[in-house]
Amino acid sequence: MGGQLLSLLLLLSLGRLVTTDDNEDPAFSRCDYNNEQTVSTCLQPMLDYANRLQEDTGMQFPLHGGSIFNKLCEIYHQFQECVEEVHCTSISIDAVSASYGYMCGPGMPLFERHAACFAQVERDTTYMSCKEAATKAMTDAQKKYKNAFGDPYLKAMCTAMDGYLRCSHPTITTTCGNEAWGLVSTVTRDSLRVTMPNCDMGNALF
């Protein structure tokens, strides 16, 4: 039930993809160490599920269908409840909300409408090639830059995402239609605005 473009790899790398937050809400101060530890604990079930999903299916760019979508949204809502008492600015909270807030909130009926089609796309050989190429590019970037998650790393990740979007766009629109691609675009744009704000995906999303 629902498709979302943003890779679980981005979610797994939340703390490393963003080093600054230029859009910090002035009404809240940046979270201190103790609050970030609370957020990290709340985030762990989502990271654990993402890891299991990658190990079981190899999907780093899932157009989440069926039970996967249900489980992700269930864990997302649990995360929201877990961080209710965190009243400070946390990039991790912002990134998770940007990635899953629409998909598991107001956009849920549309994602459910296209669930079966997104699951069909996951089995398409052309789409699988797009996913595998982008997964390899991201894995190579992680190995190359290790813990140096600066501009070169972010540029490599952005390039991989751009290639994935351009490659998968025809398959998704042909199989599922323009409305489905619009959902992918919305979630991707919202997610990258927080996780990689300097990554311009404008041309790849249209």
C-alpha positions, 0 to 999 in steps of 0.5 A: 500500500503505498509507494515511497521513493526515498530509500531506506538507506537515507533513513539509515544514514539520518544522522550523517546526511545532515550536518547543519540545519539552516531552517531551525525553528527559532521557537525551539532550541537545538536538542542537547545530548540527552534529548538526542539520546532519547530521539535515537532510542525512539528511532531504533525500531525504525532503523532495525526494521529498515536493516531487516528489510534490506537483508531480507529483500535487498530493497533500498529504494522500495516503492513500499507495497502491502505489509511493508507499508503498513509496518513502516507507518505503524513504526512511524506512528510509534516513533511520533508517540515516543518523541512527544515530550521532546520539545527542541529542534532535532534533525532526526525528528525533522528527517523522519517526519519529512520522509513519512509524515505525508505517506503515513498521514494525508497521503495514505489514501493515495498510497493505498490506491496505488499499492498493488501497482507499486508492488508490481513495479518492484518486480519489473526487471527494468526497475530492478536494474535502476534500483541495483545501480543506485544501490551500488553507487550509494554503497560505493560512496559509503565505502569510499568516504567512510565517516567523512560525510562532507560535500563529496559524499553528499554529492555522490549520494545526490548523483545516485538518487538523481540517476535512480529517479531518471531511470525509474520514472518511465517504468513508474509512470507507464505502469502506475500513472502520473498520479503515482509518480506525483506521490513519489515526487512529493515524498522525495522532495519533502525528504531531501529538503531535510536530509540533503537540502543542496541536492537539486532533484527538480529536473529528475522529478518532472 
